[in-house]
Each structure stands twice: as C-alpha cells, then as structure tokens.
Amino acid sequence: MAFARKRPRKRTALLVAAVLVLTLGAGLAVFQPWKLFTDTTVQEAAPTPVPGAGADAPPRIPRPLSIGRFISHEHTTSGSVVLLELPDGGRVLRLEELDTSDGPDLHVWLTDAPVLEGRDGWGVFDDGAHLDLGKLEGNKGDQNYAVPAGTDLSKYTSVAIWCDRFNVSFGAAALERA
C-alpha cells in the first residue's frame, strides 16, 4: 500500500517539474531577459555629397528635411534623428548617437502620433498611421533607414523606437522642419 501512494506523488512531482521547465522556457523565449545586458553598436556613415554635374559645379549634398531629439519612454533613450533628402531624390531617416536598451523585436517607425512625455506616450504610436522602416540595427550608434519612394512625409510627425513584441515605445522624437 505504501508503494502505491509514492508512485502518484512521484508522477505528480515529475509533471509539475515538466510544466515549470516548459513555462520557464516559454518565458525566456518571449521576454529575452538577456537583452537587458547586451548592446549592439552600429556606426554607419552618413550619406555623403555627390559630385556636381559639371567640372566647376559644387557637390550636391543631402538636405535635411526634419530633425528631432529622442525622449525616453519604456526605456531610457537618447540621441537625435534627421530626415534627409538625397541628391538623387531618395530619402533616408538617420539616427545619430542613439542610446537605448536592447530589446526583443525593436523597429524604427515613422508615425503620425504626438510625442508625449511619460507613460502617456508609451503606446500611442500604433494608434494611427505608422510606417515601419525596418528592424532596429543596433541599440547604440549611428544608422540609416531608407524611406520608401513615394512616401508622403507630410503624414508623419514623429519617429519611434517601437517594441513590436510588447507594443510599447522605447523612445520617440517629434520631427520639426529643418
């Protein structure tokens, strides 16, 4: 009889242990806590001037259209952003001296949302129009993101470092005409 009682307890203990291991594994996969301790630095060169059309023509330089400074939201974020028009008509969003936390599934978004201080600003960027320019290349440094041709820039008033996994802004910058 004593033997019969021990067997169900052992099975129950093994089942509980298996559930705990699976839960821990799922939690690690979703939250990726190690990213709190990792950094990826990107030092991408700014778009450069191109030679003028003639021998005496001055070089054509990228022209700033909008500028902004990051404020912190869910994570401490600093740096600046400049939206550039290239001599060939293309446009690039450039992040300069970016410093934020690493995180799961971070993206760079152009948005129409206002940049609000504090918790009020954490989740507003997916409420209206937004354009995903791609995954954040690194949480530190200087980096460039191509803006698709034909994008109506008058629709977008801000830039957000957006965590798609948890639908929250790590930091954002209001864009002002340069």
N, C-alpha and C positions, 0 to 999 in steps of 0.2 A: 503494500500500500504506500509506504513512504517513497518507493521508487516511482510510482505513478504520479505523485504530486510534484516531484522535482522536474520531470520531463516537461510539463506545460510551462513551468516557470522559466526553464531554460529556453524554450521556444519563444516565449514572450520577450525575454531579455534580448534574444537574437533579433527578433522582429523590431523591437524598439531601437536597438543599435543600428540596424539597417536603415530604418526611417531617419534616424538622426544623421547618418552619413550622407544619405541622399539629400536631405534638407540642407546640410552644410554645403555640399557640392553645388546645389542649385543657387544658394545664397551667394557663394563665391563667384559663380558664373554671371549672375545678374549684377551684383554690386561692384565687383572687381576692386576690392579694397586696397590691393597693392598699388593701384594707380595714385593713391594719396602720397606715395613715396617715390614716384617715378617722374622724370621730366624728359621731354623731347625738345631739344633746341634746334630751330631751323634758322639759318642765316642766308636767306635768298636775296640776291641782288635786286635793287630797284630797277624798273625799266629805264633804259638809257636813251640818250638822244640819238637820232639817226642823222646821217649827213644830209645837207640841203640838196636841192635839185641841181644846182649848178656849182661850178668851182668856187664862186665867191658867195654863194648862198649860205646863210648861217644854219647851223644844225637845227633840226626840228626836235623839240623837247616834249616829253609828256606834260600835259597840262592838268593841274589839279582842278577837279570839279567840286568836290565836297571834302570836308575834313571833320574829325571828331576825336574825342578822348573817351576812353573806356571808364565806366564806373563799375563798381563791384555789385554783384547780386548774390547768388548762392555761394560763390567762392570769390576770394579776393582776386580782382582783375585790374590790371593797369596797362597802359600803352596808348597808342594813337592809331587812327585809321585815316587813310586818304583814298579817295576815289579818283583815279587818273584816266584821262583820255589820251591814248597813244597817238603818235603821228599818223599811223595807218587807220585811225578811226576806231580801233578796238578800245575796250575799257577794262581796267584792272582795279580791283579793290586790294589795297596794300595795308597790311597790319605791320606796325613798327613798334619795336621794343615791347611786344606783347609779353605779359607775365600773368599767367593764371594757373590754376590747378589742372593736372591731367585728369581725365575722366573717361567714362565709357561713352562711346558714340557721340563725340562732340563735332558740331558742324558750324560753319560760318554762314550766317543768314543776312540778307538784306531784307528789311521789313518796313511796314508802314506804321508800326506801333510807336507810341511815345516812349521815351526812356524815363522811367520813374525810379526814384531812389527807394532803397529798402525792399522789403518783402512785396510791396505792391507791384514792383516791376519784374518779379521773378518769372511770371507765367504768361505775360501779355503778348509775347511775340508770335505765338501760333494762333492768336485770335483773329487776325486779319490776313492781309496779303503778305506773303514772305517768299523769298527766292533763295533756295539752298545752293550756295556756291561750292559746296563740297565739304568733305571731312576736314577738320582742323588738322593741319600738317604737323604742328608741334605746339605745345603749350607755352613755349618761350621763343622769343626772337622775332625776326622779320620774315614775312611771307606774302606771296602774291596769289590772288584768286581771280581768274578770268571771269568777266561778266559776259553772259551770252549776248551775241549780236542781236539787236532789235529790242533789247530790254528797255522799257520805258522807265528811266531812272526817276522821273518826277513822282512816281508812285511810292518810292521808298525814302523813308526819312531817318532810318537808323540801321545799325549793324548789331547783331547779337552773336555771342558765342553760345550756341544752343546745345544742351544735352538732350538728344532725341530719346534716350532711354528713359529719362525721368521727367521729360517735358518741363525743363527749367533752364533759365538763363544763368550762365556762369558770370557774365558781364555784358554790358552793352554800351554803345556810343551813339549819341544823336549826331546826325550829319547836318553840317551847316555849309552853305555855299562858300567856296574858297574865294 
